[in-house]
Amino acid sequence: MLESAKQSDWDGVTRFENTCSVLINELRLQSQGAELTREQRKEKTRIMQSILRNDAQLRVLAEPWLATLEHMGRVPASSALH
């Protein structure tokens, strides 16, 4: 998703975002009631931190694009890219 944003491929970003949403929901369902080992918790933390770093970079790249859409009246100012 980040690579698509770096290339200003916003359609690609949207496709990846939709795919990520499906995968996240599946992971949530599978993790219900599951106990993680210490190593698994560490790995989960590492992955989450990586996702947050990528998300922050993506937002920096998307802000001008979102501002353009807001100016055109197509996206409310309170909208957020997830």
N, CA, C and O of each residue as an XYZ file, in Angstrom:
328
protein
N       0.829     -1.176      0.000
C       0.000      0.000      0.000
C       0.882      1.252      0.000
O       0.611      2.208     -0.725
N       1.925      1.238      0.807
C       2.826      2.385      0.879
C       3.511      2.620     -0.462
O       3.649      3.763     -0.898
N       3.935      1.553     -1.110
C       4.598      1.704     -2.415
C       3.635      2.301     -3.441
O       4.041      3.118     -4.266
N       2.371      1.900     -3.394
C       1.380      2.484     -4.302
C       1.224      3.974     -4.030
O       1.123      4.767     -4.966
N       1.203      4.357     -2.774
C       1.079      5.778     -2.421
C       2.301      6.560     -2.878
O       2.177      7.691     -3.349
N       3.479      5.964     -2.743
C       4.700      6.641     -3.196
C       4.664      6.907     -4.698
O       5.272      7.862     -5.184
N       3.940      6.047     -5.434
C       3.816      6.204     -6.882
C       2.545      6.969     -7.263
O       2.193      7.059     -8.439
N       1.865      7.516     -6.260
C       0.595      8.236     -6.461
C      -0.457      7.363     -7.149
O      -1.290      7.858     -7.908
N      -0.407      6.077     -6.877
C      -1.394      5.135     -7.401
C      -2.493      4.973     -6.355
O      -2.510      3.995     -5.608
N      -3.408      5.939     -6.306
C      -4.427      5.961     -5.256
C      -5.460      4.858     -5.446
O      -6.061      4.401     -4.474
N      -5.673      4.426     -6.684
C      -6.551      3.273     -6.911
C      -5.909      2.021     -6.308
O      -6.592      1.191     -5.708
N      -4.605      1.895     -6.472
C      -3.878      0.777     -5.871
C      -3.939      0.818     -4.361
O      -4.103     -0.216     -3.713
N      -3.807      2.011     -3.794
C      -3.905      2.166     -2.337
C      -5.271      1.666     -1.874
O      -5.370      0.944     -0.882
N      -6.307      2.047     -2.584
C      -7.665      1.632     -2.219
C      -7.811      0.118     -2.292
O      -8.406     -0.495     -1.405
N      -7.269     -0.485     -3.349
C      -7.348     -1.956     -3.474
C      -6.626     -2.640     -2.314
O      -7.147     -3.582     -1.719
N      -5.422     -2.158     -1.999
C      -4.673     -2.742     -0.885
C      -5.386     -2.515      0.443
O      -5.404     -3.398      1.301
N      -5.966     -1.350      0.610
C      -6.686     -1.047      1.841
C      -7.851     -2.022      2.023
O      -8.081     -2.520      3.125
N      -8.581     -2.290      0.942
C      -9.690     -3.240      1.021
C      -9.199     -4.645      1.354
O      -9.809     -5.346      2.162
N      -8.101     -5.051      0.732
C      -7.526     -6.367      1.010
C      -7.083     -6.461      2.464
O      -7.329     -7.468      3.129
N      -6.433     -5.415      2.954
C      -5.978     -5.397      4.352
C      -7.151     -5.501      5.312
O      -7.070     -6.191      6.328
N      -8.226     -4.824      4.993
C      -9.409     -4.859      5.848
C      -9.956     -6.275      5.981
O     -10.314     -6.709      7.076
N     -10.020     -6.990      4.869
C     -10.499     -8.375      4.888
C      -9.562     -9.241      5.730
O     -10.018    -10.036      6.552
N      -8.260     -9.086      5.526
C      -7.287     -9.894      6.269
C      -7.318     -9.584      7.766
O      -7.213    -10.493      8.590
N      -7.460     -8.326      8.114
C      -7.523     -7.939      9.532
C      -8.747     -8.557     10.191
O      -8.661     -9.074     11.305
N      -9.884     -8.506      9.509
C     -11.091     -9.122     10.071
C     -10.917    -10.617     10.263
O     -11.365    -11.173     11.266
N     -10.265    -11.275      9.304
C     -10.025    -12.714      9.431
C      -9.092    -13.006     10.603
O      -9.322    -13.948     11.361
N      -8.043    -12.204     10.753
C      -7.132    -12.388     11.887
C      -7.842    -12.190     13.219
O      -7.593    -12.924     14.176
N      -8.722    -11.202     13.279
C      -9.489    -10.973     14.521
C     -10.326    -12.197     14.867
O     -10.354    -12.632     16.018
N     -11.000    -12.745     13.879
C     -11.830    -13.927     14.121
C     -10.994    -15.112     14.592
O     -11.382    -15.827     15.515
N      -9.848    -15.314     13.954
C      -8.999    -16.451     14.306
C      -8.332    -16.280     15.670
O      -7.998    -17.266     16.326
N      -8.139    -15.044     16.093
C      -7.413    -14.816     17.341
C      -8.303    -14.838     18.575
O      -7.800    -14.825     19.699
N      -9.602    -14.871     18.384
C     -10.502    -14.891     19.537
C     -10.257    -16.129     20.381
O     -10.361    -17.258     19.903
N      -9.932    -15.899     21.628
C      -9.700    -16.998     22.553
C      -8.345    -17.658     22.432
O      -8.043    -18.577     23.193
N      -7.519    -17.214     21.496
C      -6.196    -17.824     21.325
C      -5.181    -17.154     22.246
O      -5.132    -15.928     22.352
N      -4.388    -17.965     22.899
C      -3.313    -17.458     23.747
C      -2.010    -17.456     22.954
O      -1.645    -18.460     22.344
N      -1.315    -16.323     22.968
C      -0.038    -16.221     22.269
C       1.115    -16.496     23.218
O       1.060    -16.156     24.400
N       2.152    -17.113     22.686
C       3.365    -17.295     23.476
C       4.073    -15.951     23.591
O       3.697    -14.990     22.920
N       5.070    -15.882     24.417
C       5.843    -14.643     24.580
C       6.459    -14.212     23.244
O       6.421    -13.034     22.889
N       7.022    -15.168     22.513
C       7.631    -14.863     21.214
C       6.584    -14.390     20.213
O       6.843    -13.481     19.424
N       5.423    -14.992     20.241
C       4.349    -14.574     19.340
C       3.876    -13.151     19.672
O       3.577    -12.367     18.771
N       3.810    -12.828     20.951
C       3.440    -11.462     21.351
C       4.474    -10.447     20.889
O       4.124     -9.353     20.446
N       5.759    -10.813     20.994
C       6.827     -9.932     20.518
C       6.709     -9.703     19.016
O       6.842     -8.578     18.535
N       6.458    -10.786     18.284
C       6.317    -10.691     16.831
C       5.096     -9.851     16.465
O       5.146     -9.048     15.533
N       4.006    -10.036     17.195
C       2.799     -9.243     16.955
C       3.095     -7.760     17.180
O       2.670     -6.915     16.392
N       3.811     -7.448     18.235
C       4.180     -6.060     18.524
C       5.058     -5.486     17.418
O       4.861     -4.347     16.993
N       6.023     -6.269     16.954
C       6.902     -5.817     15.874
C       6.093     -5.534     14.610
O       6.305     -4.517     13.949
N       5.182     -6.416     14.280
C       4.354     -6.236     13.085
C       3.465     -5.001     13.225
O       3.339     -4.217     12.284
N       2.850     -4.827     14.391
C       1.979     -3.670     14.610
C       2.767     -2.356     14.505
O       2.277     -1.382     13.932
N       3.977     -2.330     15.053
C       4.801     -1.130     14.949
C       5.159     -0.834     13.499
O       5.166      0.326     13.088
N       5.453     -1.855     12.730
C       5.744     -1.683     11.310
C       4.530     -1.130     10.572
O       4.656     -0.224      9.748
N       3.364     -1.673     10.870
C       2.129     -1.186     10.250
C       1.906      0.281     10.583
O       1.543      1.065      9.706
N       2.116      0.660     11.832
C       1.918      2.055     12.242
C       2.910      2.996     11.561
O       2.548      4.111     11.183
N       4.166      2.551     11.402
C       5.155      3.381     10.705
C       4.741      3.569      9.244
O       4.791      4.681      8.717
N       4.335      2.479      8.598
C       3.886      2.572      7.202
C       2.651      3.463      7.079
O       2.541      4.256      6.144
N       1.733      3.330      8.018
C       0.518      4.139      8.000
C       0.856      5.623      8.125
O       0.257      6.454      7.442
N       1.805      5.958      8.984
C       2.207      7.357      9.151
C       2.803      7.900      7.849
O       2.502      9.028      7.456
N       3.638      7.113      7.183
C       4.221      7.536      5.909
C       3.150      7.683      4.845
O       3.186      8.614      4.040
N       2.207      6.771      4.844
C       1.109      6.818      3.882
C       0.284      8.089      4.072
O      -0.099      8.735      3.097
N       0.018      8.439      5.301
C      -0.770      9.649      5.586
C      -0.056     10.907      5.107
O      -0.695     11.822      4.587
N       1.256     10.961      5.275
C       2.026     12.113      4.788
C       1.874     12.237      3.274
O       1.710     13.336      2.745
N       1.931     11.109      2.589
C       1.793     11.121      1.135
C       0.362     11.432      0.700
O       0.154     12.063     -0.336
N      -0.612     11.000      1.476
C      -2.016     11.152      1.089
C      -2.585     12.521      1.446
O      -3.577     12.938      0.848
N      -1.995     13.227      2.394
C      -2.575     14.499      2.834
C      -2.801     15.491      1.698
O      -3.883     16.074      1.630
N      -1.842     15.715      0.806
C      -2.121     16.661     -0.291
C      -3.262     16.187     -1.190
O      -4.071     16.990     -1.654
N      -3.319     14.893     -1.429
C      -4.375     14.318     -2.257
C      -5.733     14.498     -1.581
O      -6.711     14.861     -2.235
N      -5.795     14.243     -0.272
C      -7.044     14.416      0.455
C      -7.458     15.881      0.501
O      -8.642     16.202      0.395
N      -6.476     16.769      0.658
C      -6.781     18.199      0.680
C      -7.384     18.642     -0.649
O      -8.299     19.465     -0.673
N      -6.877     18.100     -1.748
C      -7.415     18.429     -3.069
C      -8.865     17.979     -3.173
O      -9.713     18.719     -3.672
N      -9.153     16.771     -2.706
C     -10.525     16.273     -2.751
C     -11.447     17.095     -1.854
O     -12.588     17.377     -2.220
N     -10.951     17.477     -0.680
C     -11.755     18.302      0.218
C     -12.074     19.636     -0.433
O     -13.196     20.135     -0.338
N     -11.076     20.208     -1.097
C     -11.268     21.492     -1.768
C     -12.331     21.373     -2.861
O     -13.091     22.312     -3.098
N     -12.379     20.234     -3.512
C     -13.351     20.005     -4.571
C     -14.730     19.656     -3.999
O     -15.706     19.545     -4.742
N     -14.803     19.483     -2.677
C     -16.073     19.176     -2.041
C     -16.467     17.722     -2.114
O     -17.632     17.384     -1.902
N     -15.513     16.850     -2.413
C     -15.840     15.430     -2.573
C     -15.628     14.632     -1.294
O     -16.206     13.555     -1.145
N     -14.816     15.130     -0.373
C     -14.539     14.400      0.854
C     -14.708     15.363      2.023
O     -14.098     16.432      2.027
N     -15.522     15.008      3.012
C     -15.651     15.869      4.185
C     -14.326     16.011      4.924
O     -13.532     15.070      4.949
N     -14.079     17.151      5.516
C     -12.816     17.404      6.205
C     -12.561     16.414      7.331
O     -11.408     16.190      7.701
N     -13.597     15.824      7.877
C     -13.419     14.895      8.991
C     -13.095     13.479      8.535
O     -12.882     12.607      9.377
N     -13.050     13.224      7.241
C     -12.750     11.871      6.746
C     -11.324     11.500      7.067
O     -10.438     12.352      7.121
N     -11.114     10.212      7.279
C      -9.764      9.711      7.573
C      -9.453      8.556      6.642
O     -10.335      7.764      6.312
N      -8.203      8.458      6.217
C      -7.740      7.330      5.416
C      -7.259      6.257      6.369
O      -6.413      6.525      7.222
N      -7.781      5.049      6.243
C      -7.383      3.938      7.126
C      -6.560      2.951      6.386
O      -6.133      1.949      6.959
